[in-house]
Amino acid sequence: MDKNYRITIIADEALAEAVKAYAEENPADMEIESERSNRDAARLGFDIGGAADIVTLVTATFFFGELAVRLFQWMRANRSNKIIIQTPMKTVEISNSAQLTEKEVLRLLKSAYESPD
């Protein structure tokens, strides 16, 4: 049986919609546990349009495989400036830039489950 990882994705509303749509279409990979509007969106560096916190359960196979590709594609498609990923271990911020690659997104995701120093 595949291990599940609990992650909170904090993203602008357009990217949050993409995450929710993916979860609805692929419940074996990702399940939404809860979602809420983030009242601190501007303080966190998101556009005035707002941000959402989505608590998800994702399979280990998806987390260490396709999730990085999906996040990268969703950031590019929605012109999102960043995503914040929170795990029980730590929080990482993925900023969209011309230099951002799928490999870098995967590295940052993996680092979110490393023990803090």
C-alpha positions in Angstrom: 0.0 0.0 0.0 1.3 3.5 -0.9 2.1 5.8 2.0 0.2 9.1 2.1 1.7 12.5 2.7 -0.3 15.4 4.2 0.6 18.7 2.6 -1.0 22.1 2.7 -0.8 24.0 -0.6 -1.1 27.8 -0.3 -1.6 29.3 -3.7 -3.5 32.0 -5.5 -7.1 31.2 -6.4 -6.5 30.2 -10.0 -3.8 27.6 -9.0 -6.0 26.4 -6.1 -8.8 25.7 -8.6 -6.4 23.6 -10.7 -5.4 21.6 -7.6 -9.0 21.0 -6.7 -9.9 20.0 -10.3 -7.0 17.5 -10.4 -8.0 16.0 -7.1 -11.6 15.5 -8.3 -10.4 13.8 -11.4 -7.6 11.7 -9.7 -8.8 10.7 -6.2 -6.3 7.8 -6.2 -3.4 10.3 -6.2 -4.8 13.3 -4.3 -7.6 13.9 -1.8 -8.7 17.3 -0.5 -9.1 17.2 3.3 -10.1 20.8 3.7 -9.8 24.2 2.1 -10.2 27.8 3.2 -9.6 31.3 2.0 -6.3 32.7 3.3 -6.9 36.1 4.9 -3.2 36.8 5.0 -2.8 36.6 1.2 -1.2 40.0 0.7 1.1 39.5 3.7 2.3 36.2 2.2 3.1 37.9 -1.1 0.1 36.9 -3.1 -1.9 39.2 -5.4 -4.8 41.1 -4.0 -7.1 38.5 -5.7 -6.5 36.3 -2.7 -5.1 32.9 -1.9 -6.4 29.6 -0.6 -5.1 27.0 1.8 -5.8 23.5 0.6 -5.0 20.6 2.9 -4.4 17.4 0.9 -3.4 13.8 1.2 -1.2 12.7 -1.6 0.3 9.3 -2.3 4.0 8.8 -2.0 4.2 7.8 -5.7 2.4 11.0 -6.7 4.4 13.2 -4.2 7.8 12.0 -5.5 6.7 11.7 -9.1 4.1 13.7 -10.9 3.3 16.4 -8.3 6.4 18.5 -9.1 5.4 18.4 -12.8 1.8 19.4 -12.1 2.8 22.2 -9.8 5.3 23.5 -12.3 2.7 23.3 -15.1 0.0 25.0 -13.0 2.3 27.8 -12.0 3.1 28.5 -15.6 -0.4 28.1 -16.9 -1.9 30.4 -14.3 1.0 32.8 -14.1 1.2 32.3 -10.4 4.0 34.1 -8.7 4.5 31.4 -6.0 3.2 28.4 -4.1 3.8 27.7 -0.4 4.0 24.0 0.6 3.6 23.2 4.3 4.3 19.7 5.7 4.5 18.5 9.3 8.3 18.9 8.9 8.6 22.4 7.4 7.4 25.0 5.0 8.9 25.7 1.6 8.2 28.5 -0.9 8.4 27.9 -4.6 8.8 31.1 -6.5 8.0 31.3 -10.2 10.8 32.6 -12.3 12.3 32.0 -15.7 15.0 29.8 -14.1 12.4 27.5 -12.3 12.4 23.9 -13.6 10.5 20.8 -12.8 13.6 19.4 -11.2 13.9 22.4 -8.9 10.2 22.0 -7.9 10.9 18.3 -7.1 14.0 19.2 -5.0 12.0 21.7 -3.0 9.1 19.3 -2.5 11.5 16.6 -1.2 13.1 19.2 1.1 9.7 19.8 2.7 9.8 16.4 4.3 13.4 16.6 5.5 14.0 17.1 9.2 14.8 20.8 10.0 18.4 21.4 11.0 
